[in-house]
Amino acid sequence: MRVISVTALVAAVATPPLAPFTMAATAHAESAVPAEKNPPGDIPDTQVFIDYTSKLGFTMKVPEGWARSDKPDGASFVDKLDGVVLTAAAVEQRPDVATAKSQYVENLKASGRAIKVSAVKSVKLPSGEAIRIVYTSNSEPNAVTNKQVRLENERYLFYRDGKLVTLELYAPKGADNVDQWLLMSRSFSWK
């Protein structure tokens, strides 16, 4: 695994989830689309979670039956408008709240669609301290209907021994996924 600078990593992981909607950089400011009144995307309370073990040195519970896409730097799990994206990279230093605000959030805003950040804070999880970034964004327009969905996102930055794992959770704004997202973020552990 090669070591990259925090600035290079920020540029690499600042782009929000790629599937089912890719959030690409936009040349102009985009307005936030309104949230659905009855949003799709609730993860059922009966959802079964299975252990995912990455060759990149971590494990985590993910929803069973979701479409999995493996990449050299991680994996994504997608079901309709919900997604979980995991990426790993070597970094020179541990990100902190100040770094997250000054670099990660700024690059996120520059590369995403109508990003509105509501919180950046340090959180204590069973795997250790992590940075949690909470924000909303627009999805990419649907290729057929051109419709966009307002998404809520939680991004966690886990760091250990020069390795940064980014966990991205996303769903339509207003979907009731609090318990499931908490289960997944708390299940993250280093191997």
C-alpha positions as CSV (number, residue, x, y, z in Angstrom):
1,M,0.0,0.0,0.0
2,R,1.5,3.3,-1.0
3,V,1.5,6.4,1.3
4,I,-0.3,9.5,0.0
5,S,-0.6,12.9,1.5
6,V,-3.7,14.0,3.3
7,T,-4.4,16.5,0.5
8,A,-4.2,13.9,-2.2
9,L,-6.4,11.5,-0.1
10,V,-9.0,14.3,0.5
11,A,-9.3,14.7,-3.3
12,A,-9.6,11.0,-3.8
13,V,-12.3,10.3,-1.2
14,A,-14.2,13.6,-1.2
15,T,-16.5,12.4,-4.0
16,P,-19.6,10.9,-2.4
17,P,-21.1,7.5,-3.3
18,L,-20.8,6.3,-6.9
19,A,-23.8,3.9,-7.1
20,P,-26.6,4.1,-7.9
21,F,-26.0,7.8,-8.4
22,T,-22.6,9.2,-9.2
23,M,-22.0,12.6,-7.6
24,A,-19.6,14.3,-10.0
25,A,-18.1,17.8,-9.8
26,T,-20.4,20.4,-11.1
27,A,-19.3,23.5,-13.0
28,H,-22.0,25.7,-11.5
29,A,-23.8,25.9,-8.2
30,E,-26.6,23.5,-7.9
31,S,-29.7,24.1,-5.8
32,A,-30.8,21.4,-3.3
33,V,-33.7,19.4,-4.6
34,P,-36.6,19.1,-2.1
35,A,-36.7,16.0,0.1
36,E,-39.5,13.5,-0.7
37,K,-42.6,13.8,1.6
38,N,-42.7,10.0,2.0
39,P,-39.1,9.0,1.2
40,P,-38.2,5.6,-0.1
41,G,-35.1,4.0,1.2
42,D,-35.9,2.8,4.8
43,I,-33.8,-0.2,5.6
44,P,-36.3,-2.6,7.1
45,D,-36.0,-3.4,10.8
46,T,-35.9,-7.0,9.8
47,Q,-32.8,-6.6,7.6
48,V,-30.2,-9.2,8.2
49,F,-26.6,-8.1,8.5
50,I,-23.6,-10.2,7.6
51,D,-19.9,-9.8,8.3
52,Y,-17.8,-8.3,5.5
53,T,-14.1,-8.9,5.8
54,S,-11.9,-6.7,3.5
55,K,-8.5,-7.7,2.3
56,L,-7.5,-4.2,3.3
57,G,-7.5,-4.9,7.0
58,F,-10.9,-4.3,8.4
59,T,-14.3,-6.0,9.0
60,M,-17.8,-4.6,9.2
61,K,-21.5,-5.7,9.2
62,V,-23.3,-5.0,5.9
63,P,-26.8,-5.6,4.8
64,E,-27.3,-9.1,3.4
65,G,-28.5,-9.3,-0.2
66,W,-27.3,-5.8,-1.3
67,A,-25.4,-5.6,-4.6
68,R,-21.7,-5.7,-3.9
69,S,-19.1,-4.1,-6.1
70,D,-15.4,-4.7,-5.2
71,K,-12.7,-2.2,-6.0
72,P,-9.0,-2.2,-5.4
73,D,-9.4,0.3,-2.6
74,G,-12.6,-1.1,-1.0
75,A,-16.2,-2.1,-1.8
76,S,-19.7,-0.7,-2.1
77,F,-23.0,-2.3,-1.2
78,V,-26.2,-0.8,-2.8
79,D,-29.9,-1.5,-2.7
80,K,-32.2,0.8,-4.6
81,L,-31.4,4.3,-3.3
82,D,-29.4,3.2,-0.2
83,G,-25.7,2.6,-0.1
84,V,-22.6,1.8,1.9
85,V,-19.2,2.6,0.5
86,L,-15.9,1.6,2.1
87,T,-12.5,2.9,0.8
88,A,-9.0,2.5,2.3
89,A,-5.9,4.5,1.7
90,A,-2.5,5.0,3.3
91,V,-2.1,8.5,4.7
92,E,0.7,10.4,6.4
93,Q,-1.2,11.6,9.5
94,R,-4.4,11.0,11.4
95,P,-7.2,13.4,10.3
96,D,-8.8,15.5,13.1
97,V,-11.9,17.7,13.2
98,A,-9.9,20.8,12.1
99,T,-8.5,18.8,9.1
100,A,-11.9,17.4,8.3
101,K,-13.4,20.9,8.2
102,S,-10.7,22.6,6.3
103,Q,-9.8,19.9,3.8
104,Y,-12.4,17.1,3.6
105,V,-15.5,19.2,3.8
106,E,-14.2,21.9,1.4
107,N,-13.3,19.2,-1.2
108,L,-16.6,17.5,-0.6
109,K,-18.5,20.8,-1.3
110,A,-16.4,21.4,-4.4
111,S,-16.9,17.9,-5.8
112,G,-20.5,17.1,-4.8
113,R,-23.9,18.2,-5.7
114,A,-25.6,20.9,-3.5
115,I,-23.7,19.7,-0.4
116,K,-24.9,21.0,3.0
117,V,-22.8,19.9,6.0
118,S,-24.6,19.9,9.3
119,A,-21.9,18.4,11.6
120,V,-18.3,17.5,11.8
121,K,-17.2,15.9,15.1
122,S,-15.1,13.3,16.7
123,V,-17.0,10.2,17.9
124,K,-16.0,7.3,20.1
125,L,-16.8,3.9,18.6
126,P,-15.9,0.4,19.7
127,S,-13.0,0.5,17.1
128,G,-11.7,3.7,18.6
129,E,-12.0,7.4,17.8
130,A,-13.4,8.4,14.3
131,I,-14.4,11.6,12.6
132,R,-18.1,11.8,11.6
133,I,-19.3,14.1,8.9
134,V,-23.0,14.5,8.4
135,Y,-24.4,16.2,5.3
136,T,-27.1,16.3,2.7
137,S,-26.6,16.2,-1.1
138,N,-28.4,15.8,-4.4
139,S,-28.0,12.5,-6.2
140,E,-26.9,12.4,-9.8
141,P,-29.9,12.8,-12.2
142,N,-31.5,9.5,-13.1
143,A,-30.3,8.5,-16.6
144,V,-33.9,7.9,-17.8
145,T,-36.1,10.4,-15.9
146,N,-33.5,13.1,-15.1
147,K,-35.0,13.1,-11.5
148,Q,-32.7,13.7,-8.5
149,V,-33.2,12.7,-4.9
150,R,-32.1,14.6,-1.9
151,L,-29.8,12.3,0.1
152,E,-28.6,12.3,3.7
153,N,-25.1,11.1,4.2
154,E,-22.9,10.1,7.1
155,R,-19.2,9.7,6.5
156,Y,-16.8,8.2,9.0
157,L,-13.0,8.5,8.9
158,F,-11.3,5.6,10.7
159,Y,-7.5,5.8,11.2
160,R,-4.9,3.4,12.4
161,D,-1.2,3.0,11.8
162,G,-1.0,5.1,8.6
163,K,-4.3,3.7,7.1
164,L,-7.5,5.6,6.7
165,V,-10.8,3.8,6.0
166,T,-13.7,6.0,4.9
167,L,-17.2,4.6,5.5
168,E,-20.0,6.4,3.6
169,L,-23.6,5.7,4.4
170,Y,-26.3,7.3,2.2
171,A,-30.1,7.1,1.7
172,P,-32.9,9.4,0.7
173,K,-33.4,12.3,3.1
174,G,-35.9,11.4,5.8
175,A,-35.5,7.6,5.5
176,D,-35.5,6.0,8.9
177,N,-32.1,4.3,9.0
178,V,-30.7,5.6,12.3
179,D,-30.5,2.2,14.0
180,Q,-29.1,0.4,11.0
181,W,-26.5,3.1,10.3
182,L,-25.5,3.0,14.0
183,L,-25.2,-0.8,13.9
184,M,-22.9,-0.6,10.8
185,S,-20.7,2.2,12.1
186,R,-20.3,0.5,15.5
187,S,-19.5,-2.8,13.9
188,F,-16.4,-1.5,12.1
189,S,-13.2,-3.1,13.4
190,W,-9.6,-3.4,12.4
191,K,-8.2,-6.9,11.7
